[in-house]
Amino acid sequence: MEKPRLSFWQIWNMSFGFLGIQFGFALQNANVSRIFQTLGAEIESLPLLWLAAPVTGLIVQPIIGYLSDRTWHPKWGRRRPYFFSGAILATLALFIMPNSPALWIAAGTLWMMDASINISMEPFRAFVGDMLPGEQRTTGFAMQTFFIGVGAVVASQLPYIFTNFFNVSNEAPEGIIPDSVKYSFYIGGCVFLLAVMWTVFSTKEFPPENYQTFEEEKLRTKGLVYGLKEIFEGFGKMPKTMTQLAIVQFFSWLALFAMWIYTTSGIADNVYGTTDSGSKEFQEAGNWVGVMFSVYNGVSALAAFLLPVLAKRTSRRFVHLICLIIGGISLISLFFIKDINTLLFPMIGVGIAWASILTMPYAILAGALPANKMGYYMGVFNFFIVIPQIVAAGILGFIVKELAGGHSIMALVYGGCSMVIAGLLCLNVKDADEKVPQSNTLIIDQVK
């Protein structure tokens, strides 16, 4: 079946749910280390506490991808049941997290929250492969990147906005999460649910391309043991392009994980001159990191419109190479900056890299995957996002404590070097669609 080209607004509707998903991720990335430290976590234990994020992704995404490939309901479709159920669970977790009375409860809630977000997010990646022809896939992933950026801009700044514009307290007794963070998570939970519901009810999915084959395979694979066997056997059958991209992903996400874990403590130490998580300066640093994160996410939202144009004129892998090197240099530069306003400038470079990380690998990968296993392989591809995070969780605490003298800003420097390496590794990636003419900019789609 040849897939029809979708209009600008159809792509808009099918991608809108990512606005909510990114509200959840942005609040998590900008505030979870702050919550953990407020509840008494030591700085060297932060990576281990963050293990929830990669481990749940490692387990949940390939399973959800596998199951969604084999799901079809005349009303709910193929991927939308997972959008719906994940959104409900994630909203509950977002309401629970800032009310955690103890560190172990916050750590457990992070497991619940990340697993729930993954249930919603993973099928969204396969959704683009399902719904769009090859020449529109870069546009589809770029639209997702746009909503990821917009959602993260607002979500990352919420504690700062509540504190500075609504006079909500940014301080609290020792061991208590400030109200500015609590209200941010409440807003995030509501936006998550509403945005995902918009996509669920505004988009109609195409049935599987070969419905008879789909039904036969659905019956054949209904056994749990067989299903798990097929999931693990798929690792040995990954397309070559996927293997090449996996190495790039490893070094890219090693850098991102270092940034998400250590930016708050790194900026508090390097710029605000404090390591005391209970101090006013530390909480101010936490708010400012939210602003910094909103900058890189805002830039990624704007860059999402430009990336398809650049990829058309050059290539997707070349664009990804340049963006990653810019992002890596920007992370390294944070070590040398002592002025809080100047800290915003490197986040522009990080935003350019983030836009490409969310767009180019998936656009390249989608052209190399079989349609009937799109969800499964997108889930397996997530392994090469979470494995570096697990590696980071195992080594970053030791590196910061033993090699960097407890100065967590050095984790961002190491992350920057890792991102530059990822960019250079793009030279080894082969894009199956690279020679295919791509008239797929958002502007062209909007006119049509």
Contacts in CASP RR format, 6 or more apart in sequence:
PFRMAT RR
TARGET T0000
AUTHOR 0000-0000-0000
METHOD contacts of the structure
MODEL  1
MEKPRLSFWQIWNMSFGFLGIQFGFALQNANVSRIFQTLGAEIESLPLLW
LAAPVTGLIVQPIIGYLSDRTWHPKWGRRRPYFFSGAILATLALFIMPNS
PALWIAAGTLWMMDASINISMEPFRAFVGDMLPGEQRTTGFAMQTFFIGV
GAVVASQLPYIFTNFFNVSNEAPEGIIPDSVKYSFYIGGCVFLLAVMWTV
FSTKEFPPENYQTFEEEKLRTKGLVYGLKEIFEGFGKMPKTMTQLAIVQF
FSWLALFAMWIYTTSGIADNVYGTTDSGSKEFQEAGNWVGVMFSVYNGVS
ALAAFLLPVLAKRTSRRFVHLICLIIGGISLISLFFIKDINTLLFPMIGV
GIAWASILTMPYAILAGALPANKMGYYMGVFNFFIVIPQIVAAGILGFIV
KELAGGHSIMALVYGGCSMVIAGLLCLNVKDADEKVPQSNTLIIDQVK
1 206 0 8 1.000
1 209 0 8 1.000
2 133 0 8 1.000
3 131 0 8 1.000
3 132 0 8 1.000
3 133 0 8 1.000
3 134 0 8 1.000
3 206 0 8 1.000
4 133 0 8 1.000
5 133 0 8 1.000
5 135 0 8 1.000
5 136 0 8 1.000
5 445 0 8 1.000
5 448 0 8 1.000
6 14 0 8 1.000
6 131 0 8 1.000
6 132 0 8 1.000
6 136 0 8 1.000
6 445 0 8 1.000
7 445 0 8 1.000
7 448 0 8 1.000
8 442 0 8 1.000
8 445 0 8 1.000
8 446 0 8 1.000
8 448 0 8 1.000
10 203 0 8 1.000
11 132 0 8 1.000
11 136 0 8 1.000
11 139 0 8 1.000
11 140 0 8 1.000
11 143 0 8 1.000
11 445 0 8 1.000
12 143 0 8 1.000
13 198 0 8 1.000
13 199 0 8 1.000
13 202 0 8 1.000
13 203 0 8 1.000
14 127 0 8 1.000
14 128 0 8 1.000
14 131 0 8 1.000
14 199 0 8 1.000
14 202 0 8 1.000
14 203 0 8 1.000
15 124 0 8 1.000
15 140 0 8 1.000
15 143 0 8 1.000
15 144 0 8 1.000
15 146 0 8 1.000
15 147 0 8 1.000
15 199 0 8 1.000
16 147 0 8 1.000
16 195 0 8 1.000
16 198 0 8 1.000
16 199 0 8 1.000
16 202 0 8 1.000
17 83 0 8 1.000
17 124 0 8 1.000
17 147 0 8 1.000
17 195 0 8 1.000
17 196 0 8 1.000
17 198 0 8 1.000
17 199 0 8 1.000
18 121 0 8 1.000
18 124 0 8 1.000
18 144 0 8 1.000
18 147 0 8 1.000
18 148 0 8 1.000
18 195 0 8 1.000
19 147 0 8 1.000
19 148 0 8 1.000
19 150 0 8 1.000
19 151 0 8 1.000
19 191 0 8 1.000
19 195 0 8 1.000
20 147 0 8 1.000
20 151 0 8 1.000
20 188 0 8 1.000
20 191 0 8 1.000
20 192 0 8 1.000
20 194 0 8 1.000
20 195 0 8 1.000
20 196 0 8 1.000
21 90 0 8 1.000
21 117 0 8 1.000
21 120 0 8 1.000
21 121 0 8 1.000
21 124 0 8 1.000
21 148 0 8 1.000
21 192 0 8 1.000
21 195 0 8 1.000
21 196 0 8 1.000
22 147 0 8 1.000
22 148 0 8 1.000
22 149 0 8 1.000
22 150 0 8 1.000
22 151 0 8 1.000
22 152 0 8 1.000
22 155 0 8 1.000
22 297 0 8 1.000
23 151 0 8 1.000
23 152 0 8 1.000
23 154 0 8 1.000
23 155 0 8 1.000
23 187 0 8 1.000
23 188 0 8 1.000
23 189 0 8 1.000
23 191 0 8 1.000
23 192 0 8 1.000
23 195 0 8 1.000
24 90 0 8 1.000
24 94 0 8 1.000
24 113 0 8 1.000
24 117 0 8 1.000
24 155 0 8 1.000
24 188 0 8 1.000
24 189 0 8 1.000
24 192 0 8 1.000
25 117 0 8 1.000
25 152 0 8 1.000
26 151 0 8 1.000
26 152 0 8 1.000
26 155 0 8 1.000
26 156 0 8 1.000
26 293 0 8 1.000
26 297 0 8 1.000
27 94 0 8 1.000
27 155 0 8 1.000
27 156 0 8 1.000
27 158 0 8 1.000
27 184 0 8 1.000
27 185 0 8 1.000
27 188 0 8 1.000
28 53 0 8 1.000
28 110 0 8 1.000
28 113 0 8 1.000
28 114 0 8 1.000
28 117 0 8 1.000
29 156 0 8 1.000
29 260 0 8 1.000
29 293 0 8 1.000
30 155 0 8 1.000
30 156 0 8 1.000
30 159 0 8 1.000
30 264 0 8 1.000
30 286 0 8 1.000
30 289 0 8 1.000
30 290 0 8 1.000
30 293 0 8 1.000
31 159 0 8 1.000
31 181 0 8 1.000
31 184 0 8 1.000
31 185 0 8 1.000
31 286 0 8 1.000
32 50 0 8 1.000
32 97 0 8 1.000
32 106 0 8 1.000
32 110 0 8 1.000
33 46 0 8 1.000
33 50 0 8 1.000
33 260 0 8 1.000
33 261 0 8 1.000
33 262 0 8 1.000
33 264 0 8 1.000
33 265 0 8 1.000
34 181 0 8 1.000
34 264 0 8 1.000
34 277 0 8 1.000
34 283 0 8 1.000
34 286 0 8 1.000
35 97 0 8 1.000
35 98 0 8 1.000
35 100 0 8 1.000
35 106 0 8 1.000
35 177 0 8 1.000
35 181 0 8 1.000
36 46 0 8 1.000
36 49 0 8 1.000
36 103 0 8 1.000
36 106 0 8 1.000
36 107 0 8 1.000
37 43 0 8 1.000
37 46 0 8 1.000
37 264 0 8 1.000
37 265 0 8 1.000
37 277 0 8 1.000
37 282 0 8 1.000
38 172 0 8 1.000
38 175 0 8 1.000
38 176 0 8 1.000
38 177 0 8 1.000
38 178 0 8 1.000
38 277 0 8 1.000
38 278 0 8 1.000
39 100 0 8 1.000
39 102 0 8 1.000
39 103 0 8 1.000
39 106 0 8 1.000
39 175 0 8 1.000
39 177 0 8 1.000
40 103 0 8 1.000
40 175 0 8 1.000
40 277 0 8 1.000
41 49 0 8 1.000
41 103 0 8 1.000
43 265 0 8 1.000
43 275 0 8 1.000
43 397 0 8 1.000
43 400 0 8 1.000
43 401 0 8 1.000
43 406 0 8 1.000
43 408 0 8 1.000
44 397 0 8 1.000
44 398 0 8 1.000
44 400 0 8 1.000
44 401 0 8 1.000
44 406 0 8 1.000
45 397 0 8 1.000
46 261 0 8 1.000
46 262 0 8 1.000
46 265 0 8 1.000
46 397 0 8 1.000
47 261 0 8 1.000
47 392 0 8 1.000
47 393 0 8 1.000
47 394 0 8 1.000
47 395 0 8 1.000
47 396 0 8 1.000
47 397 0 8 1.000
48 393 0 8 1.000
48 394 0 8 1.000
49 103 0 8 1.000
49 107 0 8 1.000
49 110 0 8 1.000
50 110 0 8 1.000
50 257 0 8 1.000
50 260 0 8 1.000
50 261 0 8 1.000
50 389 0 8 1.000
50 393 0 8 1.000
51 389 0 8 1.000
51 390 0 8 1.000
51 393 0 8 1.000
52 107 0 8 1.000
52 108 0 8 1.000
52 110 0 8 1.000
52 111 0 8 1.000
52 114 0 8 1.000
53 110 0 8 1.000
53 114 0 8 1.000
53 386 0 8 1.000
53 389 0 8 1.000
54 257 0 8 1.000
54 385 0 8 1.000
54 386 0 8 1.000
54 387 0 8 1.000
54 388 0 8 1.000
54 389 0 8 1.000
54 390 0 8 1.000
54 393 0 8 1.000
55 111 0 8 1.000
55 386 0 8 1.000
55 390 0 8 1.000
56 111 0 8 1.000
56 114 0 8 1.000
56 115 0 8 1.000
56 118 0 8 1.000
57 114 0 8 1.000
57 115 0 8 1.000
57 118 0 8 1.000
57 382 0 8 1.000
57 385 0 8 1.000
57 386 0 8 1.000
58 382 0 8 1.000
58 383 0 8 1.000
58 386 0 8 1.000
58 387 0 8 1.000
58 390 0 8 1.000
59 115 0 8 1.000
60 115 0 8 1.000
60 118 0 8 1.000
60 119 0 8 1.000
60 122 0 8 1.000
61 118 0 8 1.000
61 122 0 8 1.000
61 378 0 8 1.000
61 379 0 8 1.000
61 380 0 8 1.000
61 382 0 8 1.000
61 383 0 8 1.000
61 386 0 8 1.000
62 231 0 8 1.000
62 376 0 8 1.000
62 379 0 8 1.000
62 380 0 8 1.000
62 382 0 8 1.000
62 383 0 8 1.000
63 231 0 8 1.000
64 82 0 8 1.000
64 118 0 8 1.000
64 119 0 8 1.000
64 122 0 8 1.000
64 123 0 8 1.000
64 379 0 8 1.000
65 122 0 8 1.000
65 123 0 8 1.000
65 126 0 8 1.000
65 375 0 8 1.000
65 376 0 8 1.000
65 378 0 8 1.000
65 379 0 8 1.000
66 227 0 8 1.000
66 230 0 8 1.000
66 231 0 8 1.000
66 375 0 8 1.000
66 376 0 8 1.000
67 82 0 8 1.000
68 78 0 8 1.000
68 79 0 8 1.000
68 81 0 8 1.000
68 82 0 8 1.000
68 122 0 8 1.000
68 123 0 8 1.000
68 126 0 8 1.000
68 375 0 8 1.000
69 78 0 8 1.000
69 126 0 8 1.000
69 372 0 8 1.000
69 373 0 8 1.000
69 374 0 8 1.000
69 375 0 8 1.000
69 376 0 8 1.000
70 214 0 8 1.000
70 217 0 8 1.000
70 218 0 8 1.000
70 221 0 8 1.000
71 77 0 8 1.000
71 78 0 8 1.000
71 79 0 8 1.000
71 81 0 8 1.000
71 82 0 8 1.000
72 78 0 8 1.000
72 207 0 8 1.000
72 208 0 8 1.000
72 211 0 8 1.000
72 214 0 8 1.000
72 218 0 8 1.000
73 81 0 8 1.000
76 84 0 8 1.000
77 205 0 8 1.000
77 207 0 8 1.000
78 123 0 8 1.000
78 130 0 8 1.000
78 205 0 8 1.000
78 207 0 8 1.000
78 208 0 8 1.000
79 123 0 8 1.000
79 124 0 8 1.000
79 126 0 8 1.000
79 127 0 8 1.000
79 130 0 8 1.000
79 205 0 8 1.000
80 123 0 8 1.000
80 199 0 8 1.000
80 200 0 8 1.000
80 203 0 8 1.000
80 205 0 8 1.000
82 119 0 8 1.000
82 120 0 8 1.000
82 122 0 8 1.000
82 123 0 8 1.000
83 120 0 8 1.000
83 123 0 8 1.000
83 124 0 8 1.000
83 196 0 8 1.000
83 199 0 8 1.000
83 200 0 8 1.000
84 196 0 8 1.000
84 197 0 8 1.000
84 200 0 8 1.000
85 119 0 8 1.000
86 116 0 8 1.000
86 117 0 8 1.000
86 119 0 8 1.000
86 120 0 8 1.000
86 196 0 8 1.000
87 116 0 8 1.000
87 120 0 8 1.000
87 192 0 8 1.000
87 193 0 8 1.000
87 196 0 8 1.000
87 197 0 8 1.000
88 193 0 8 1.000
89 112 0 8 1.000
89 115 0 8 1.000
89 116 0 8 1.000
89 119 0 8 1.000
90 113 0 8 1.000
90 116 0 8 1.000
90 117 0 8 1.000
90 119 0 8 1.000
90 120 0 8 1.000
90 189 0 8 1.000
90 192 0 8 1.000
91 189 0 8 1.000
91 190 0 8 1.000
91 192 0 8 1.000
91 193 0 8 1.000
92 112 0 8 1.000
92 116 0 8 1.000
93 109 0 8 1.000
93 112 0 8 1.000
93 113 0 8 1.000
93 116 0 8 1.000
94 113 0 8 1.000
94 185 0 8 1.000
94 186 0 8 1.000
94 188 0 8 1.000
94 189 0 8 1.000
94 192 0 8 1.000
95 185 0 8 1.000
95 186 0 8 1.000
95 189 0 8 1.000
96 109 0 8 1.000
96 112 0 8 1.000
97 106 0 8 1.000
97 109 0 8 1.000
97 110 0 8 1.000
97 113 0 8 1.000
97 185 0 8 1.000
98 177 0 8 1.000
98 181 0 8 1.000
98 182 0 8 1.000
98 184 0 8 1.000
98 185 0 8 1.000
98 186 0 8 1.000
99 177 0 8 1.000
99 182 0 8 1.000
100 106 0 8 1.000
100 109 0 8 1.000
100 177 0 8 1.000
118 382 0 8 1.000
120 196 0 8 1.000
122 375 0 8 1.000
122 378 0 8 1.000
122 379 0 8 1.000
122 382 0 8 1.000
123 375 0 8 1.000
124 144 0 8 1.000
125 362 0 8 1.000
125 375 0 8 1.000
125 378 0 8 1.000
125 379 0 8 1.000
126 374 0 8 1.000
126 375 0 8 1.000
126 378 0 8 1.000
127 205 0 8 1.000
128 137 0 8 1.000
128 140 0 8 1.000
128 141 0 8 1.000
128 144 0 8 1.000
128 362 0 8 1.000
128 366 0 8 1.000
129 137 0 8 1.000
129 366 0 8 1.000
129 371 0 8 1.000
129 374 0 8 1.000
130 205 0 8 1.000
130 206 0 8 1.000
130 371 0 8 1.000
130 374 0 8 1.000
131 203 0 8 1.000
131 205 0 8 1.000
131 206 0 8 1.000
132 139 0 8 1.000
132 140 0 8 1.000
134 366 0 8 1.000
134 367 0 8 1.000
134 433 0 8 1.000
134 436 0 8 1.000
135 436 0 8 1.000
135 437 0 8 1.000
135 438 0 8 1.000
135 439 0 8 1.000
135 440 0 8 1.000
136 440 0 8 1.000
136 445 0 8 1.000
137 363 0 8 1.000
137 366 0 8 1.000
137 367 0 8 1.000
137 433 0 8 1.000
137 440 0 8 1.000
138 307 0 8 1.000
138 308 0 8 1.000
138 311 0 8 1.000
138 316 0 8 1.000
138 359 0 8 1.000
138 360 0 8 1.000
138 363 0 8 1.000
138 438 0 8 1.000
138 440 0 8 1.000
139 308 0 8 1.000
139 440 0 8 1.000
139 441 0 8 1.000
139 442 0 8 1.000
139 445 0 8 1.000
141 358 0 8 1.000
141 359 0 8 1.000
141 360 0 8 1.000
141 362 0 8 1.000
141 363 0 8 1.000
141 366 0 8 1.000
142 304 0 8 1.000
142 305 0 8 1.000
142 307 0 8 1.000
142 308 0 8 1.000
142 359 0 8 1.000
142 442 0 8 1.000
143 304 0 8 1.000
143 442 0 8 1.000
144 358 0 8 1.000
144 359 0 8 1.000
145 300 0 8 1.000
145 301 0 8 1.000
145 303 0 8 1.000
145 304 0 8 1.000
145 307 0 8 1.000
145 355 0 8 1.000
145 358 0 8 1.000
145 359 0 8 1.000
146 301 0 8 1.000
146 304 0 8 1.000
146 305 0 8 1.000
147 301 0 8 1.000
148 297 0 8 1.000
148 300 0 8 1.000
148 301 0 8 1.000
148 358 0 8 1.000
149 297 0 8 1.000
149 298 0 8 1.000
149 300 0 8 1.000
149 301 0 8 1.000
149 304 0 8 1.000
150 297 0 8 1.000
150 298 0 8 1.000
150 301 0 8 1.000
151 191 0 8 1.000
151 297 0 8 1.000
151 301 0 8 1.000
152 293 0 8 1.000
152 294 0 8 1.000
152 297 0 8 1.000
152 298 0 8 1.000
152 300 0 8 1.000
153 294 0 8 1.000
153 295 0 8 1.000
153 297 0 8 1.000
153 298 0 8 1.000
153 301 0 8 1.000
154 294 0 8 1.000
155 184 0 8 1.000
155 188 0 8 1.000
155 191 0 8 1.000
155 294 0 8 1.000
156 290 0 8 1.000
156 291 0 8 1.000
156 293 0 8 1.000
156 294 0 8 1.000
156 297 0 8 1.000
157 290 0 8 1.000
157 291 0 8 1.000
157 294 0 8 1.000
158 180 0 8 1.000
158 183 0 8 1.000
158 184 0 8 1.000
158 187 0 8 1.000
158 188 0 8 1.000
159 170 0 8 1.000
159 178 0 8 1.000
159 180 0 8 1.000
159 181 0 8 1.000
159 184 0 8 1.000
159 286 0 8 1.000
159 287 0 8 1.000
159 290 0 8 1.000
160 180 0 8 1.000
160 287 0 8 1.000
160 288 0 8 1.000
160 290 0 8 1.000
160 291 0 8 1.000
162 168 0 8 1.000
162 170 0 8 1.000
162 179 0 8 1.000
162 180 0 8 1.000
162 183 0 8 1.000
162 184 0 8 1.000
163 169 0 8 1.000
163 170 0 8 1.000
163 180 0 8 1.000
163 287 0 8 1.000
168 179 0 8 1.000
168 180 0 8 1.000
168 183 0 8 1.000
169 178 0 8 1.000
169 179 0 8 1.000
169 180 0 8 1.000
170 178 0 8 1.000
170 179 0 8 1.000
170 180 0 8 1.000
170 283 0 8 1.000
170 284 0 8 1.000
170 287 0 8 1.000
171 178 0 8 1.000
171 280 0 8 1.000
171 283 0 8 1.000
172 178 0 8 1.000
172 179 0 8 1.000
174 278 0 8 1.000
178 283 0 8 1.000
180 287 0 8 1.000
208 214 0 8 1.000
208 372 0 8 1.000
209 371 0 8 1.000
209 372 0 8 1.000
210 372 0 8 1.000
213 372 0 8 1.000
214 372 0 8 1.000
217 372 0 8 1.000
220 226 0 8 1.000
221 227 0 8 1.000
221 230 0 8 1.000
231 376 0 8 1.000
234 376 0 8 1.000
234 380 0 8 1.000
235 380 0 8 1.000
238 246 0 8 1.000
238 377 0 8 1.000
238 380 0 8 1.000
239 368 0 8 1.000
239 369 0 8 1.000
239 377 0 8 1.000
240 368 0 8 1.000
240 430 0 8 1.000
241 364 0 8 1.000
241 365 0 8 1.000
241 367 0 8 1.000
241 368 0 8 1.000
241 429 0 8 1.000
241 430 0 8 1.000
241 431 0 8 1.000
241 432 0 8 1.000
242 365 0 8 1.000
242 368 0 8 1.000
242 369 0 8 1.000
242 377 0 8 1.000
242 380 0 8 1.000
242 381 0 8 1.000
244 428 0 8 1.000
244 429 0 8 1.000
244 430 0 8 1.000
245 361 0 8 1.000
245 364 0 8 1.000
245 365 0 8 1.000
245 381 0 8 1.000
245 384 0 8 1.000
245 429 0 8 1.000
246 381 0 8 1.000
246 383 0 8 1.000
246 384 0 8 1.000
247 384 0 8 1.000
247 425 0 8 1.000
247 428 0 8 1.000
248 320 0 8 1.000
248 324 0 8 1.000
248 361 0 8 1.000
248 422 0 8 1.000
248 423 0 8 1.000
248 425 0 8 1.000
248 426 0 8 1.000
248 429 0 8 1.000
249 361 0 8 1.000
249 381 0 8 1.000
249 384 0 8 1.000
249 385 0 8 1.000
249 388 0 8 1.000
249 422 0 8 1.000
250 384 0 8 1.000
250 387 0 8 1.000
250 388 0 8 1.000
250 422 0 8 1.000
251 388 0 8 1.000
251 418 0 8 1.000
251 419 0 8 1.000
251 421 0 8 1.000
251 422 0 8 1.000
251 423 0 8 1.000
251 425 0 8 1.000
252 324 0 8 1.000
252 353 0 8 1.000
252 357 0 8 1.000
252 388 0 8 1.000
252 418 0 8 1.000
252 419 0 8 1.000
252 422 0 8 1.000
252 423 0 8 1.000
253 357 0 8 1.000
253 384 0 8 1.000
253 385 0 8 1.000
253 386 0 8 1.000
253 388 0 8 1.000
253 389 0 8 1.000
254 388 0 8 1.000
254 389 0 8 1.000
254 391 0 8 1.000
254 392 0 8 1.000
254 415 0 8 1.000
254 418 0 8 1.000
255 328 0 8 1.000
255 331 0 8 1.000
255 415 0 8 1.000
255 416 0 8 1.000
255 418 0 8 1.000
255 419 0 8 1.000
255 422 0 8 1.000
256 354 0 8 1.000
256 357 0 8 1.000
257 388 0 8 1.000
257 389 0 8 1.000
257 392 0 8 1.000
257 393 0 8 1.000
257 396 0 8 1.000
258 392 0 8 1.000
258 396 0 8 1.000
258 411 0 8 1.000
258 412 0 8 1.000
258 414 0 8 1.000
258 415 0 8 1.000
258 416 0 8 1.000
258 418 0 8 1.000
259 331 0 8 1.000
259 350 0 8 1.000
259 412 0 8 1.000
259 415 0 8 1.000
261 392 0 8 1.000
261 396 0 8 1.000
261 411 0 8 1.000
262 396 0 8 1.000
262 400 0 8 1.000
262 408 0 8 1.000
262 409 0 8 1.000
262 411 0 8 1.000
262 412 0 8 1.000
263 289 0 8 1.000
263 292 0 8 1.000
263 293 0 8 1.000
263 412 0 8 1.000
264 285 0 8 1.000
264 286 0 8 1.000
264 289 0 8 1.000
265 275 0 8 1.000
265 408 0 8 1.000
266 407 0 8 1.000
266 408 0 8 1.000
266 409 0 8 1.000
266 411 0 8 1.000
266 412 0 8 1.000
267 285 0 8 1.000
267 286 0 8 1.000
267 288 0 8 1.000
267 289 0 8 1.000
267 292 0 8 1.000
267 334 0 8 1.000
267 343 0 8 1.000
267 409 0 8 1.000
268 274 0 8 1.000
268 275 0 8 1.000
268 281 0 8 1.000
268 282 0 8 1.000
268 285 0 8 1.000
268 286 0 8 1.000
269 275 0 8 1.000
269 407 0 8 1.000
269 408 0 8 1.000
269 409 0 8 1.000
270 334 0 8 1.000
270 335 0 8 1.000
270 338 0 8 1.000
270 407 0 8 1.000
270 409 0 8 1.000
271 285 0 8 1.000
271 337 0 8 1.000
271 338 0 8 1.000
271 339 0 8 1.000
271 340 0 8 1.000
271 343 0 8 1.000
272 281 0 8 1.000
272 282 0 8 1.000
272 284 0 8 1.000
272 285 0 8 1.000
273 281 0 8 1.000
274 281 0 8 1.000
274 282 0 8 1.000
274 285 0 8 1.000
275 282 0 8 1.000
276 282 0 8 1.000
288 340 0 8 1.000
288 343 0 8 1.000
291 344 0 8 1.000
292 343 0 8 1.000
292 344 0 8 1.000
292 347 0 8 1.000
293 347 0 8 1.000
295 344 0 8 1.000
295 347 0 8 1.000
295 348 0 8 1.000
295 351 0 8 1.000
296 347 0 8 1.000
296 348 0 8 1.000
296 349 0 8 1.000
296 350 0 8 1.000
296 351 0 8 1.000
296 354 0 8 1.000
297 351 0 8 1.000
297 354 0 8 1.000
298 351 0 8 1.000
299 347 0 8 1.000
299 348 0 8 1.000
299 349 0 8 1.000
299 350 0 8 1.000
299 351 0 8 1.000
299 352 0 8 1.000
299 354 0 8 1.000
299 355 0 8 1.000
300 351 0 8 1.000
300 352 0 8 1.000
300 354 0 8 1.000
300 355 0 8 1.000
300 358 0 8 1.000
301 355 0 8 1.000
303 323 0 8 1.000
303 351 0 8 1.000
303 352 0 8 1.000
303 355 0 8 1.000
303 356 0 8 1.000
304 355 0 8 1.000
304 358 0 8 1.000
304 359 0 8 1.000
305 441 0 8 1.000
305 442 0 8 1.000
305 443 0 8 1.000
307 319 0 8 1.000
307 323 0 8 1.000
307 355 0 8 1.000
307 356 0 8 1.000
307 359 0 8 1.000
307 360 0 8 1.000
308 438 0 8 1.000
308 440 0 8 1.000
308 441 0 8 1.000
308 442 0 8 1.000
309 441 0 8 1.000
310 319 0 8 1.000
311 319 0 8 1.000
311 360 0 8 1.000
311 363 0 8 1.000
311 438 0 8 1.000
312 438 0 8 1.000
312 439 0 8 1.000
312 440 0 8 1.000
312 441 0 8 1.000
315 431 0 8 1.000
315 434 0 8 1.000
316 360 0 8 1.000
316 363 0 8 1.000
316 364 0 8 1.000
316 431 0 8 1.000
316 433 0 8 1.000
316 434 0 8 1.000
317 360 0 8 1.000
317 364 0 8 1.000
317 426 0 8 1.000
317 427 0 8 1.000
317 429 0 8 1.000
317 431 0 8 1.000
317 434 0 8 1.000
318 426 0 8 1.000
319 356 0 8 1.000
319 360 0 8 1.000
320 356 0 8 1.000
320 357 0 8 1.000
320 360 0 8 1.000
320 361 0 8 1.000
320 364 0 8 1.000
320 423 0 8 1.000
320 426 0 8 1.000
320 429 0 8 1.000
321 423 0 8 1.000
321 424 0 8 1.000
321 426 0 8 1.000
321 427 0 8 1.000
323 352 0 8 1.000
323 353 0 8 1.000
323 355 0 8 1.000
323 356 0 8 1.000
323 357 0 8 1.000
323 360 0 8 1.000
324 353 0 8 1.000
324 356 0 8 1.000
324 357 0 8 1.000
324 419 0 8 1.000
324 420 0 8 1.000
324 422 0 8 1.000
324 423 0 8 1.000
324 426 0 8 1.000
325 419 0 8 1.000
325 420 0 8 1.000
325 423 0 8 1.000
325 424 0 8 1.000
326 349 0 8 1.000
326 352 0 8 1.000
326 353 0 8 1.000
327 349 0 8 1.000
327 350 0 8 1.000
327 351 0 8 1.000
327 352 0 8 1.000
327 353 0 8 1.000
327 416 0 8 1.000
327 419 0 8 1.000
328 350 0 8 1.000
328 353 0 8 1.000
328 415 0 8 1.000
328 416 0 8 1.000
328 417 0 8 1.000
328 418 0 8 1.000
328 419 0 8 1.000
328 420 0 8 1.000
329 349 0 8 1.000
329 416 0 8 1.000
329 420 0 8 1.000
330 346 0 8 1.000
330 347 0 8 1.000
330 348 0 8 1.000
330 349 0 8 1.000
330 350 0 8 1.000
330 353 0 8 1.000
330 416 0 8 1.000
331 346 0 8 1.000
331 350 0 8 1.000
331 412 0 8 1.000
331 413 0 8 1.000
331 415 0 8 1.000
331 416 0 8 1.000
331 419 0 8 1.000
332 412 0 8 1.000
332 413 0 8 1.000
332 416 0 8 1.000
332 417 0 8 1.000
333 346 0 8 1.000
334 343 0 8 1.000
334 346 0 8 1.000
334 409 0 8 1.000
334 412 0 8 1.000
334 413 0 8 1.000
335 409 0 8 1.000
335 410 0 8 1.000
335 412 0 8 1.000
335 413 0 8 1.000
337 343 0 8 1.000
337 346 0 8 1.000
353 419 0 8 1.000
361 381 0 8 1.000
362 378 0 8 1.000
362 381 0 8 1.000
364 429 0 8 1.000
364 431 0 8 1.000
364 432 0 8 1.000
364 433 0 8 1.000
365 377 0 8 1.000
365 378 0 8 1.000
365 381 0 8 1.000
366 374 0 8 1.000
367 432 0 8 1.000
367 433 0 8 1.000
368 432 0 8 1.000
369 377 0 8 1.000
369 378 0 8 1.000
370 377 0 8 1.000
396 411 0 8 1.000
399 410 0 8 1.000
399 411 0 8 1.000
399 414 0 8 1.000
400 406 0 8 1.000
400 407 0 8 1.000
400 408 0 8 1.000
400 410 0 8 1.000
400 411 0 8 1.000
403 410 0 8 1.000
404 410 0 8 1.000
404 411 0 8 1.000
END
